[in-house]
Amino acid sequence: MAGIIANQALIMLLLNLTGILAYRLKIITRDGGRQLSNLVLEIVTPVLVVHAYMDVEYDTRLVYNLLWTFGLAAVSYILTIFGAMVLLRKKEGRETAIERFSAIYSNCGFMGIPLARALFGAEGVLYVTAFLTIFFLFSWTHGIMMLTGKRDGQALLKVLRSPTVIGIGVGLVLFFTQLKLPSVLSETMNFIADLNTPLAMIASGISVAQANLLGALRNARVYWVSACKLLLLPLLTMALCLCCPFISLEVRVVVLLLAAAPSAAMCTLQCQKLGLHDVYASQIFAMTTLLSMGTMPLAVKLFTTLADMLV
């Protein structure tokens, strides 16, 4: 399993480098990168989610696994939030809110969907959708309030209006009713869904190319935040998953993978919107994205080894 992830991570790294090269050669601009990200988030990912629900037969086991994924994801975020508060202390001159947001919230859609799909096919994508629902709920409420220091009463409405959450709702209806769409529509959706991995990774590479990587390499604090995001905090999720042997291994691996994914690009976008230190956020994003190619397979290998020992 770790070998599959390592192979997939290498492919994703090469796709990332394609995005970096495209930006450096001025084939695509900063605005073009944002438009590409919007295409993935607003169209490709929702279509992929709906198609994943269409691609599996109704099974009580899957329903139970979806419910367990919701529960594990929620508890994982609660543990991670408290862990980030302990590891990333407030101090004068530090961008603590940005560091904590980057350490808690991962790029689970861009990174998680390709990996889960490579490991478990459409079933893996189903579990990612459950995790994404919890991600949206926490990041748009707790995450935004942490960055702004203010309560946002409209946050939940923003979550419910997001294309991915709408896609999850449509997919659930199709899954439970087992309605079949016309073959032409289904095949079209399949083509769009196949765009997710290459477009998401190229868009991620374009974002990495815009970061000041040299500045990140000289900033020891970026390394500490990256270690928290990719190694220390995922250990909390790993411990949680090891304590739940009654939950299927597929669900636990997907939850751990998504928890161990690099920092969410959402942090940089929100910092730009709110007038915060977006350069620092982009440095953390870039560093964690590159390092995660090695740390994510390591996390899964350690988990599966320990899980086998505890059987």
Buried (B, 14 or more C-beta within 10 A) or exposed (E): BBEEBBEBBEBBBEBBBBBBBBBEEEEBEEEBBBEBBEBBBEBBBBBBBBBBBBBBEEEEEBEEBBEBBBBBBBBBBBBBBEBBBEBBEEEEEEBBBBBBBBBBBBBBBBBBBBBBBBBBEBBBBBBBBBBBBBBBBBBBBBBBBBBEEEEEEEBEEBBEEBBBBBBBBBBBEBBEEEEEBEEEEEEBBBEBBEBBBBBBBBBBBBBBBBBBBEBBEEBEBBBBBBBBBBBBBBBBBBEBBBEBEEBBBBBBBBBBBBBBBBBBBBBBBBBBEEEBEBBBBBBBBBBBBBBBBEBBBBBBBBBBEEBEEEE
